[in-house]
């Protein structure tokens, strides 16, 4: 704009005018976000503008799509108008994390001659990178990443004209060739280069890399090949070397240790096949401050008494092989270099007592992760100062330590799966300036009454006290946890009714109170006040009365487990209000990326087994088309099986056994192509079993003790008489379905894995996303294998019952 009086305007043009998946749920909401962002942008320009005779004169109405320079389509999608060229003094243009719906990168960007920063990352652009960007002779920072393979590049002659380029980050170059790279060597000022999230072969990148700039101090690549680290050892001026989560393999050359200026070394997430690392690899690392070798399976073998020559502040060695002894070289880091504040030696094969010297210097570390080892020991009586502590899956014992949370940060404490004992009264004595966000004491030997002092933790997001020996009533102060999203108290001896104060925890998504001695009726406020619930399990308690119809207000519910209680009455007919079960699970999209993932990886399941429910299955249940598992066994249901049950096309598990169902098996049941577990035994069903590939593949025990049923697989045809039923069904609770118990346990674990992984992403650093996605993949595979094994076990059990 010619009328702008500022000689040198630095403007971050961050219009959020499109569908923001984290904030917008419908078009009107997106239009509000769009209008707000553009209005703020307008006011910032007007404050620097001396007259109204410019592009801003059209920015009057509330409908921002009518403004000059902003083009919107019917999907509230924006394109970028050449009117932007009127900003003659524009030096910074930032479109990061917007959504331009696959628009082409405008060629006229090359005419914004004053630009020093151009950020088009994570903005859903597509097509070729315009060669006219080479006209931006003053450009110092260029960011194009996060657009995936939709942004392509041919020749890179234009890059050679950017002589002032100091930072090139996230340049997605999916179709780059070695000939293209060879023409782009003339940037003598380039200091930061980030070519991650590409698929570049080392044969193409290294010949170019060694000539690109003598000032290069930071490198982040994604490459293929086994010679990468050997070649990079020649670049002696490096201060930051980030090759994390690439495709590196083979061995690591000792020449890497020649990078004497290196301050940050990240090799996490590569495949070095158990390569051995010794002190020779770190011989000249006198300035190293951060070392990240996580998820590489490297074998670290240092001579006894070795003293690291560098002042490390962060050590990340998750999944490296450090054991079986506790690494003694850490002693010098903790004693003589108190700058160390981040230590991750989880899953590193340590099977040893925690040494006394570590406990003495425990206070200097703000982040400690020693999980998934076999470390033993107890903690001192003095208070443990910490921000993030993860000691889960070890052999620690003794009473609960006293904690102090420092540095005004959100803290996390995870002591699960150990052998801690005694009461947990020290909870009330957690001190410090920090705020506890995650607290996990599950799978220990704690006992006694849980103290009623949770009012001190207003920012607590996740509380897990499951699988201990706690008793007494649930603390009323749990209702003070207004930020709580996960509450898991399963596997204890809690008794009494649910405190009404719990309805104040309106953000709860995961509520597991199973395997306790809780009683009374299921409160109506669960469906009214806890409307964000995704997982609800009250299994194996003493709840009685009817299922309140208010539970139908839980529209986000994925898993409902009310099994093994004393619930009576009929199933509410409003089940179709479980809208998350009527449509495919939503996808979770991380801000700043284009990747989508199933939301917390949950299956959809309802288990009402082992109660005293009566009546017929409501027809509305057939609208839950995405339901995967349904267990109504061991109740008093009667009438016919729901004729439209075949409309639940995703069903894999269906158990209606030990009820009073009568009539024919619905023909629609033969339409369930994913059904892998079926039990209709111990009912009063009659008629011919519908013919289908699926139904005839089940064991005859799936249909046993129904006197009137005939046809395959229980008999060759219907002219044969069905044998009289055997022993009556007894011991409903004791003989409760083993598969379903483990099925939901697996689903609960799947949720927990997703939740803890999500918290890690929220509370820690960007690089954790990579391990989170891998962890979810591993969890998904584990659940699948568990599913298959337990299905086979169920089949064997059914066969044993039918022949017993």
C-alpha positions in Angstrom: 0.0 0.0 0.0 1.6 3.3 -1.1 -0.1 5.2 1.7 1.6 3.2 4.4 4.1 5.6 6.1 6.2 2.8 7.7 9.4 2.5 5.8 10.0 -1.1 6.7 6.8 -3.0 7.6 7.1 -6.5 9.1 3.7 -8.1 8.8 2.7 -11.6 9.6 -0.3 -12.2 7.4 -2.0 -15.2 9.2 -5.6 -15.2 8.0 -7.4 -18.1 9.5 -10.2 -18.0 6.9 -10.7 -21.7 6.2 -12.0 -24.8 7.9 -9.8 -25.2 11.0 -10.4 -28.8 11.9 -9.5 -28.3 15.6 -12.0 -25.4 16.1 -14.7 -25.4 13.5 -17.6 -27.9 13.5 -19.8 -26.2 10.8 -19.6 -23.6 8.1 -21.1 -20.8 10.2 -18.6 -21.3 12.9 -15.8 -21.2 10.3 -17.2 -18.0 8.9 -17.1 -16.5 12.3 -13.4 -17.5 12.8 -12.7 -16.2 9.3 -14.3 -12.8 9.9 -12.6 -12.4 13.3 -9.2 -13.1 11.9 -9.6 -10.7 8.9 -11.1 -8.0 11.1 -8.0 -8.2 13.4 -5.8 -8.0 10.3 -7.7 -5.0 9.0 -7.4 -3.1 12.2 -3.6 -3.7 12.4 -3.3 -2.2 8.9 -5.5 0.7 9.6 -3.4 1.6 12.6 -0.5 2.2 10.2 -2.4 3.7 7.4 -2.8 7.5 7.0 -5.7 7.5 4.5 -8.6 5.5 3.4 -7.8 5.5 -0.3 -6.5 2.1 -0.7 -7.5 -1.6 -0.6 -8.8 -1.2 3.0 -11.6 1.0 1.8 -13.5 -2.1 0.7 -13.0 -3.8 4.1 -16.1 -2.3 5.7 -18.9 -4.9 5.6 -18.9 -7.8 8.0 -18.9 -10.2 5.0 -15.2 -10.6 4.6 -15.6 -12.4 1.3 -16.6 -9.1 -0.3 -13.3 -7.5 0.7 -10.7 -6.6 -2.0 -7.9 -9.0 -1.9 -9.9 -11.9 -0.3 -11.7 -14.4 -2.5 -14.0 -17.1 -1.0 -15.8 -20.0 -2.6 -18.9 -21.7 -1.4 -17.0 -24.0 0.9 -15.6 -20.9 2.7 -12.3 -21.6 1.0 -10.0 -18.7 0.2 -7.6 -17.9 -2.6 -5.0 -15.2 -2.6 -5.6 -12.2 -4.7 -2.9 -10.2 -6.5 -4.2 -7.2 -4.6 -1.7 -8.3 -2.0 1.0 -6.6 -4.3 -0.2 -3.3 -3.0 1.6 -4.0 0.2 4.8 -2.6 -1.3 6.8 -2.7 2.0 5.8 -6.2 3.0 8.8 -8.1 4.4 7.2 -11.1 6.1 4.4 -13.3 4.7 3.2 -16.1 6.9 0.4 -18.5 5.8 1.5 -21.3 8.1 -1.3 -23.8 9.3 -4.1 -22.4 7.1 -6.0 -24.5 4.6 -6.0 -23.2 1.0 -7.9 -26.3 -0.2 -5.2 -27.5 -2.7 -4.7 -24.1 -4.3 -1.6 -23.4 -6.4 1.1 -21.3 -4.9 0.6 -17.9 -6.6 3.4 -16.9 -9.0 3.0 -13.2 -8.0 4.7 -13.9 -4.7 7.8 -13.5 -6.8 7.0 -9.8 -7.2 7.0 -9.0 -3.4 10.6 -7.9 -3.7 11.0 -6.8 -0.1 10.1 -10.2 1.4 12.6 -11.6 3.9 10.4 -14.4 5.2 8.0 -16.5 3.2 6.2 -19.2 5.1 3.8 -21.4 3.1 4.1 -24.5 5.3 1.2 -26.7 6.4 -1.2 -24.7 4.3 -2.6 -27.3 1.9 -1.0 -25.9 -1.3 -0.4 -28.1 -4.3 1.3 -28.0 -7.7 4.8 -26.8 -8.6 6.9 -24.3 -6.7 6.9 -21.2 -8.9 10.3 -20.5 -10.3 9.5 -16.7 -10.0 10.4 -17.1 -6.3 13.9 -16.8 -7.4 13.2 -13.0 -7.8 13.0 -12.6 -4.0 16.7 -11.6 -3.8 16.2 -10.3 -0.2 14.6 -13.6 1.1 16.4 -15.0 4.2 13.8 -17.6 5.3 11.8 -20.0 3.1 9.4 -22.6 4.5 7.4 -24.8 2.3 6.9 -28.0 4.3 3.9 -29.8 5.5 2.1 -29.8 2.2 3.1 -33.4 1.5 3.6 -34.7 -2.0 1.1 -32.2 -3.3 3.8 -29.6 -3.8 6.3 -30.6 -6.5 9.5 -29.2 -7.9 11.4 -29.6 -11.1 14.6 -27.7 -11.7 16.0 -25.6 -8.9 17.8 -22.8 -10.9 15.6 -20.2 -9.1 17.1 -21.3 -5.7 20.5 -20.2 -6.8 19.4 -16.6 -7.0 18.5 -16.5 -3.3 21.9 -15.4 -2.2 20.8 -14.1 1.2 18.9 -17.2 2.2 19.9 -18.1 5.7 17.1 -20.5 6.7 15.4 -23.1 4.5 13.0 -25.2 6.5 10.6 -28.0 5.6 11.2 -27.7 1.9 9.2 -30.6 0.6 11.0 -31.6 -2.6 9.3 -35.0 -3.5 10.4 -35.1 -7.2 13.9 -33.7 -6.7 16.8 -35.1 -8.7 20.5 -34.9 -8.4 20.7 -32.7 -11.5 18.3 -30.2 -9.9 20.3 -30.0 -6.8 23.6 -29.4 -8.6 22.3 -26.1 -9.9 21.4 -24.8 -6.5 24.8 -24.3 -4.9 25.3 -20.6 -4.8 23.7 -19.6 -1.5 26.7 -18.5 0.6 24.6 -17.4 3.6 22.6 -20.5 4.2 22.9 -21.5 7.9 19.7 -23.5 8.6 18.6 -26.3 6.2 15.6 -28.5 6.9 14.7 -31.0 4.1 12.8 -33.3 6.4 9.6 -35.1 5.4 11.0 -35.8 1.9 12.2 -38.9 0.3 15.7 -37.9 -0.8 18.4 -40.5 -1.6 21.8 -39.8 -0.1 23.4 -40.2 -3.5 21.6 -37.1 -4.6 21.8 -34.9 -1.5 25.4 -35.2 -0.3 27.3 -34.1 -3.3 25.2 -30.9 -3.3 25.2 -30.5 0.5 28.9 -30.3 0.8 29.1 -27.3 -1.5 25.9 -25.5 -0.6 27.3 -23.2 2.1 30.3 -23.0 4.3 28.2 -21.4 7.0 25.7 -24.3 7.4 25.4 -24.9 11.2 22.0 -26.7 11.4 20.8 -29.6 9.3 17.6 -31.6 9.4 17.2 -34.2 6.6 15.1 -37.2 5.7 17.2 -39.4 3.5 17.8 -43.0 2.4 21.0 -44.9 2.6 23.7 -46.2 5.0 26.5 -43.8 4.2 24.9 -40.6 5.5 26.7 -40.2 8.9 30.1 -41.1 7.4 29.7 -38.3 4.9 28.3 -35.7 7.3 31.3 -36.1 9.5 33.2 -33.9 6.9 31.1 -30.9 7.8 33.1 -29.7 10.8 31.2 -26.5 11.6 27.9 -28.1 12.5 26.3 -27.1 15.7 22.9 -28.8 15.2 22.6 -32.1 13.4 19.1 -33.5 13.3 18.6 -36.8 11.4 15.9 -38.1 13.6 13.2 -40.4 12.2 14.8 -40.9 8.9 15.7 -44.0 6.9 19.3 -44.4 8.1 20.7 -47.8 8.6 24.0 -49.6 8.9 26.7 -48.5 11.3 27.8 -45.2 12.8 31.3 -44.1 11.9 33.6 -42.9 14.6 34.4 -40.0 12.3 31.2 -38.4 13.6 33.1 -37.6 16.8 35.2 -35.1 14.8 32.3 -32.5 14.9 33.9 -30.7 17.8 31.4 -27.7 17.5 28.3 -29.9 17.7 25.9 -28.9 20.4 22.8 -30.9 19.4 22.9 -34.5 18.0 19.6 -36.2 17.1 19.6 -39.6 15.5 16.4 -40.9 17.0 14.1 -43.3 15.2 16.6 -44.8 12.8 17.6 -48.5 12.2 21.2 -49.1 13.2 20.6 -52.8 13.9 22.2 -53.0 17.3 25.4 -51.1 16.3 27.8 -50.6 19.2 28.6 -47.0 20.4 31.7 -46.4 22.5 33.4 -43.4 24.0 35.4 -43.2 20.7 32.3 -41.9 19.0 32.2 -38.9 21.4 35.9 -38.2 21.6 35.8 -34.5 20.4 32.2 -33.6 21.5 33.3 -31.0 24.0 30.3 -28.8 23.4 27.5 -31.3 23.1 24.4 -30.2 25.0 21.6 -32.5 23.7 22.0 -36.2 22.8 19.0 -38.0 21.3 19.5 -41.7 20.3 16.0 -42.8 21.2 14.4 -45.7 19.3 17.6 -46.7 17.5 18.4 -50.0 19.4 22.0 -48.8 19.7 24.2 -50.7 22.2 26.1 -48.2 24.4 29.2 -49.7 25.8 31.5 -47.4 27.7 34.6 -48.3 29.8 34.2 -48.3 33.5 35.2 -44.9 34.9 34.6 -43.1 31.6 33.9 -39.4 32.1 31.9 -37.7 29.3 33.8 -34.6 28.1 30.7 -32.6 27.2 28.2 -30.6 29.3 25.0 -32.4 28.4 21.7 -30.9 29.5 19.4 -33.4 27.8 20.0 -37.2 27.5 17.4 -39.2 25.5 18.3 -42.9 25.1 14.9 -44.6 25.1 15.1 -48.2 23.8 18.9 -48.1 23.6 20.8 -51.0 25.3 22.4 -49.6 28.5 21.9 -52.5 30.9 21.9 -54.7 32.8 23.8 -52.5 35.2 22.7 -48.9 35.9 25.0 -46.7 33.7 27.8 -45.5 35.9 28.8 -42.7 33.5 25.6 -40.8 34.4 27.1 -40.3 37.8 29.6 -37.7 36.6 26.9 -35.9 34.6 24.7 -35.6 37.7 27.5 -34.8 40.2 29.8 -32.4 38.3 27.5 -31.0 35.6 24.3 -29.9 37.3 23.1 -28.4 34.0 21.6 -31.8 33.2 17.8 -31.5 33.6 16.4 -34.1 31.1 17.0 -37.8 31.4 15.3 -40.5 29.4 16.7 -44.1 29.8 13.4 -45.9 29.4 13.2 -49.4 27.9 17.0 -49.7 28.1 17.4 -53.2 29.6 18.5 -52.1 33.0 18.0 -54.7 35.8 19.6 -53.2 38.8 19.1 -51.3 42.1 18.8 -47.6 41.8 22.3 -46.4 43.0 22.6 -44.2 46.1 24.4 -41.5 44.2 21.4 -41.1 41.8 19.0 -40.5 44.7 21.4 -38.0 46.3 21.4 -35.9 43.1 17.8 -36.6 42.1 16.8 -33.0 42.8 18.7 -31.5 39.8 16.6 -33.2 37.2 13.3 -31.8 36.1 12.4 -34.6 33.6 13.1 -38.3 34.4 11.9 -41.3 32.5 13.2 -44.7 33.6 10.1 -46.6 32.7 10.0 -50.2 31.3 13.1 -51.5 33.0 13.6 -53.7 36.0 15.0 -51.1 38.4 14.5 -51.7 42.1 14.9 -49.5 45.1 13.1 -47.1 47.5 13.0 -43.4 47.8 14.3 -41.1 50.6 12.0 -39.4 53.0 13.0 -35.9 51.7 10.8 -34.4 49.1 11.5 -35.2 45.5 11.6 -32.1 43.3 10.4 -32.8 39.8 8.4 -31.6 36.8 7.9 -34.9 34.9 8.6 -38.3 36.5 7.9 -41.6 34.9 9.0 -44.7 36.8 6.3 -47.0 35.5 6.9 -50.7 34.8 9.8 -51.3 37.2 10.3 -52.9 40.6 10.3 -49.9 42.9 8.9 -50.5 46.4 8.4 -48.7 49.7 5.9 -45.9 50.6 4.7 -43.2 48.2 7.4 -40.5 48.0 6.7 -36.9 48.8 6.8 -34.6 45.7 7.5 -31.0 45.0 6.5 -29.6 41.6 8.7 -26.7 40.6 9.2 -24.0 37.9 5.5 -23.1 37.5 5.0 -25.8 34.9 2.5 -28.6 34.3 3.8 -31.7 36.0 3.3 -35.4 35.4 3.9 -38.3 37.8 3.6 -41.9 36.7 4.5 -44.6 39.2 2.3 -47.3 37.7 3.2 -51.0 37.6 5.6 -51.1 40.5 5.4 -52.5 44.1 4.8 -49.3 46.1 2.9 -50.0 49.3 1.0 -48.3 52.1 -1.4 -45.4 52.2 -1.3 -42.5 49.8 -1.7 -39.7 52.3 1.4 -37.9 50.8 -0.9 -36.9 48.0 -2.1 -34.1 50.2 1.5 -32.8 50.8 2.5 -32.3 47.1 4.0 -28.8 47.2 5.8 -26.4 44.9 4.9 -23.8 42.3 4.0 -26.3 39.6 0.6 -27.7 38.6 0.0 -31.4 38.6 -1.6 -32.5 35.3 -1.2 -36.3 35.2 -1.0 -38.6 38.2 -0.8 -42.4 37.8 -0.4 -44.8 40.8 -2.1 -47.8 39.1 -1.0 -51.4 39.5 0.7 -51.1 42.8 0.1 -52.4 46.3 -1.4 -49.2 47.8 -4.2 -49.6 50.3 -6.4 -47.7 52.7 -8.7 -44.8 52.2 -7.9 -42.2 49.5 -7.5 -38.8 51.2 -10.1 -36.2 50.4 -7.7 -33.4 49.3 -8.0 -33.2 45.5 -9.1 -29.6 45.7 -5.4 -28.7 45.5 -5.2 -29.9 41.9 -7.4 -27.7 39.7 -5.3 -28.5 36.5 -5.2 -32.3 36.9 -6.2 -33.8 33.6 -5.7 -37.6 34.2 -5.9 -39.5 37.5 -5.3 -43.3 37.6 -5.5 -45.1 40.9 -6.7 -48.4 39.4 -5.6 -51.9 40.4 -4.7 -51.3 44.0 -6.4 -52.2 47.3 -8.1 -48.9 48.1 -11.3 -49.0 50.1 -13.9 -46.7 51.5 -16.0 -44.1 49.8 -14.9 -42.1 46.8 -13.5 -38.7 47.9 -16.0 -35.9 47.4 -13.2 -33.6 46.5 -12.9 -35.5 43.2 -15.6 -33.0 42.1 -13.0 -30.2 42.4 -11.0 -31.6 39.5 -12.8 -29.5 36.9 -10.0 -30.1 34.3 -10.2 -33.9 34.6 -10.5 -35.8 31.4 -9.6 -39.3 32.6 -10.5 -41.0 35.9 -9.6 -44.6 36.3 -10.4 -46.3 39.7 -11.0 -49.8 38.6 -9.8 -52.9 40.5 -10.1 -51.6 44.0 -12.6 -52.0 46.9 -14.4 -48.7 46.8 -17.9 -48.8 48.2 -20.9 -46.6 48.6 -22.7 -44.5 46.1 -21.1 -42.2 43.5 -20.6 -38.7 45.1 -22.8 -36.1 43.4 -19.8 -33.8 43.3 -18.4 -35.9 40.5 -20.8 -34.3 38.1 -18.7 -31.1 38.2 -16.0 -32.9 36.2 -17.7 -31.9 33.0 -14.6 -32.5 30.8 -14.4 -36.2 31.6 -13.9 -38.4 28.5 -12.8 -41.6 30.2 -14.5 -42.9 33.3 -13.6 -46.4 34.5 -15.0 -47.4 37.9 -15.2 -51.2 37.2 -14.3 -54.0 39.6 -15.3 -52.3 42.8 -18.1 -52.5 45.4 -20.0 -49.4 44.4 -23.8 -49.5 44.9 -27.0 -47.5 44.5 -28.6 -46.5 41.2 -26.7 -45.2 38.2 -27.0 -41.4 38.6 -29.0 -39.5 35.9 -26.4 -36.8 36.0 -23.8 -39.0 34.2 -25.8 -38.5 31.0 -26.7 -34.9 31.8 -23.4 -33.4 33.1 -20.7 -35.7 31.8 -21.7 -35.3 28.1 -18.2 -35.5 26.8 -17.7 -39.1 27.9 -16.1 -41.5 25.3 -15.6 -44.4 27.6 -17.9 -45.4 30.5 -17.4 -48.6 32.5 -19.2 -49.5 35.7 -18.6 -53.2 35.3 -18.6 -55.6 38.3 -20.2 -53.4 41.0 -23.4 -53.6 42.9 -25.4 -51.0 40.9 -29.2 -51.6 40.8 -32.3 -50.0 39.4 -33.0 -49.1 35.8 -30.6 -47.7 33.2 -31.5 -44.0 33.2 -32.6 -42.8 29.8 -30.4 -39.7 30.4 -27.4 -41.9 29.5 -28.6 -41.5 25.9 -27.2 -37.9 26.1 -23.7 -39.4 25.8 -23.5 -38.8 22.1 -19.7 -39.2 22.0 -19.7 -42.6 23.7 -17.6 -45.3 22.1 -17.7 -47.9 24.9 -20.5 -48.6 27.4 -19.9 -51.4 29.9 -22.5 -51.9 32.6 -22.0 -55.7 32.9 -22.1 -57.8 36.1 -24.3 -55.6 38.2 -27.9 -55.9 39.5 -29.5 -53.6 36.9 -33.1 -54.3 36.0 -35.8 -53.0 33.7 -35.6 -52.5 30.0 -33.0 -51.0 27.7 -33.9 -47.4 27.0 -35.2 -46.9 23.5 -33.2 -43.8 22.9 -29.9 -45.6 22.1 -29.9 -44.1 18.7 -28.7 -40.9 20.4 -25.3 -42.5 20.7 -24.4 -40.7 17.5 -20.7 -41.7 17.7 -21.9 -45.3 17.2 -24.1 -44.4 14.2 -21.3 -43.0 12.0 -17.6 -43.7 11.3 -15.2 -42.6 14.0 -13.9 -39.1 13.5 -10.4 -38.5 12.5 -8.0 -36.6 14.7 -5.8 -34.1 12.7 -2.8 -32.6 14.3 -2.4 -28.9 13.9 0.5 -28.2 11.6 0.3 -31.5 9.8 -1.9 -33.1 7.1 -2.0 -36.5 8.8 -5.2 -37.9 10.3 -5.5 -40.7 12.8 -8.5 -42.6 14.2 -9.6 -40.7 17.3 -7.9 -42.5 20.2 -8.2 -45.8 18.3 -11.3 -46.9 20.1 -13.7 -49.6 18.9 -17.4 -49.2 19.5 -18.9 -51.6 22.1 -21.9 -52.1 24.4 -21.8 -54.7 27.2 -24.9 -55.1 29.4 -24.3 -58.7 30.3 -24.9 -60.4 33.6 -27.7 -58.2 34.9 -31.5 -58.6 35.4 -32.6 -56.7 32.3 -36.0 -57.7 30.7 -38.1 -57.0 27.7 -37.2 -56.9 24.1 -34.2 -55.4 22.3 -35.3 -51.9 21.2 -35.5 -51.4 17.5 -33.5 -48.2 17.8 -30.4 -50.3 18.5 -30.2 -51.3 14.9 -29.3 -47.7 14.0 -25.9 -48.1 15.7 -24.4 -49.1 12.4 -20.7 -48.8 13.5 -21.1 -50.9 16.6 -18.4 -53.6 16.7 -19.3 -55.6 19.8 -22.7 -56.2 21.5 -23.0 -58.4 24.6 -26.5 -58.8 26.2 -25.9 -62.3 27.6 -27.1 -63.6 30.9 -30.1 -61.4 31.3 -33.9 -62.0 31.2 -34.6 -60.7 27.7 -37.5 -62.2 25.9 -39.4 -61.9 22.6 -37.8 -62.2 19.2 -34.3 -61.2 18.3 -34.2 -57.8 16.7 -35.1 -58.4 13.0 -32.9 -55.6 11.8 -29.9 -56.7 13.7 -28.1 -57.3 10.4 -28.2 -53.5 9.8 -25.3 -53.2 12.3 -22.9 -54.1 9.5 -19.7 -53.6 11.5 -20.6 -56.2 14.2 -17.7 -58.6 15.0 -18.9 -59.9 18.3 -22.5 -60.7 19.2 -23.5 -62.6 22.4 -27.2 -63.0 23.2 -26.8 -66.3 25.1 -28.6 -67.3 28.3 -31.7 -65.3 27.8 -35.3 -66.1 26.9 -35.3 -65.1 23.2 -37.8 -67.1 21.1 -38.8 -67.4 17.5 -36.6 -67.6 14.4 -33.1 -66.3 14.0 -33.4 -63.1 11.9 -32.4 -63.6 8.2 -30.6 -60.3 8.4 -28.0 -61.9 10.7 -26.6 -63.7 7.6 -25.7 -60.2 6.2 -23.0 -59.6 8.9 -19.8 -60.2 6.9 -17.4 -59.2 9.8 -19.0 -61.4 12.4 -16.3 -63.5 14.0 -17.8 -64.4 17.5 -21.4 -65.4 17.9 -23.2 -67.0 20.8 -27.0 -67.6 20.7 -27.0 -70.6 23.1 -29.4 -71.2 26.0 -32.4 -69.5 24.6 -35.8 -70.7 23.1 -35.0 -70.1 19.5 -36.6 -72.3 16.8 -36.7 -72.8 13.0 -34.0 -73.2 10.5 -30.7 -71.4 10.9 -30.4 -68.9 7.9 -28.0 -70.0 5.2 -24.9 -68.0 4.8 -21.2 -68.5 4.5 -20.8 -66.8 7.8 -23.3 -68.5 10.0 -22.5 -72.0 8.9 -18.9 -71.5 9.8 -19.5 -71.2 13.5 -19.1 -74.1 15.9 -22.5 -75.8 16.7 -22.0 -74.7 20.4 -22.9 -71.2 19.2 -26.5 -72.4 18.7 -26.7 -75.1 21.4 -29.6 -75.5 23.9 -32.2 -74.0 21.6 -34.6 -77.0 21.3 -36.3 -75.8 18.2 -33.3 -74.9 16.0 -32.3 -77.0 13.1 -30.1 -77.0 10.0 -26.3 -76.6 9.6 -24.1 -76.3 11.6 -26.1 -78.2 14.3 -27.7 -80.7 12.0 -27.6 -81.7 8.3 -31.2 -80.7 7.8 -34.4 -79.8 9.6 -35.8 -83.3 9.4 -33.7 -84.3 12.4 -34.9 -83.6 15.9 -32.9 -81.2 18.0 -31.6 -83.0 21.1 -33.0 -82.0 24.4 -31.1 -79.3 26.3 -28.4 -80.3 28.7 -27.7 -78.7 32.0 -29.4 -75.4 32.7 -27.4 -72.3 32.7 -26.0 -71.7 36.1 -23.3 -69.5 37.6 -23.8 -66.6 35.4 -21.2 -64.3 37.0 -18.6 -67.0 37.7 -18.9 -68.2 34.1 -19.0 -64.8 32.5 -17.6 -64.6 29.0 -13.8 -64.7 29.2 -13.4 -63.3 25.8 -15.6 -60.2 26.5 -13.8 -59.5 29.7 -10.4 -59.4 27.9 -11.9 -57.7 24.9 -12.9 -54.7 26.9 -9.7 -54.8 28.9 -7.9 -54.5 25.6 -10.1 -51.7 24.5 -9.5 -49.9 27.8 -5.8 -50.4 27.3 -6.1 -49.0 23.8 -7.8 -45.9 25.1 -5.2 -45.6 27.9 -2.3 -45.9 25.4 -3.9 -43.3 23.2 -4.6 -41.0 26.1 -1.1 -41.2 27.6 0.4 -40.8 24.2 -1.8 -37.7 23.6 -0.8 -36.2 26.9 2.8 -36.7 26.0 2.3 -34.8 22.8 0.5 -32.0 24.6 2.9 -31.7 27.5 6.2 -32.3 25.8 7.9 -31.6 22.5 7.1 -31.8 18.8 9.4 -34.7 18.2 7.3 -36.9 20.5 4.6 -37.1 17.9 6.7 -39.6 15.9 7.0 -42.0 18.9 3.3 -41.5 19.7 2.2 -42.6 16.2 4.5 -45.6 16.4 3.3 -46.5 19.9 -0.3 -46.4 18.7 0.6 -48.7 15.8 2.2 -51.1 18.3 -0.8 -50.9 20.6 -3.2 -51.6 17.7 -1.2 -54.7 16.7 -1.2 -55.9 20.3 -4.9 -55.5 20.6 -5.4 -57.3 17.3 -3.2 -60.2 18.4 -5.0 -60.3 21.8 -8.3 -60.3 20.0 -7.4 -63.3 17.8 -5.9 -65.4 20.7 -8.9 -64.8 23.0 -11.3 -65.6 20.2 -9.6 -69.0 19.8 -9.8 -69.4 23.6 -13.5 -68.7 23.6 -14.1 -71.2 20.8 -12.3 -73.9 22.9 -14.4 -73.0 25.9 -17.7 -73.2 24.0 -16.7 -76.6 22.7 -15.8 -77.8 26.2 -19.2 -76.6 27.5 -21.1 -78.4 24.7 -19.4 -81.7 25.3 -19.4 -81.5 29.1 
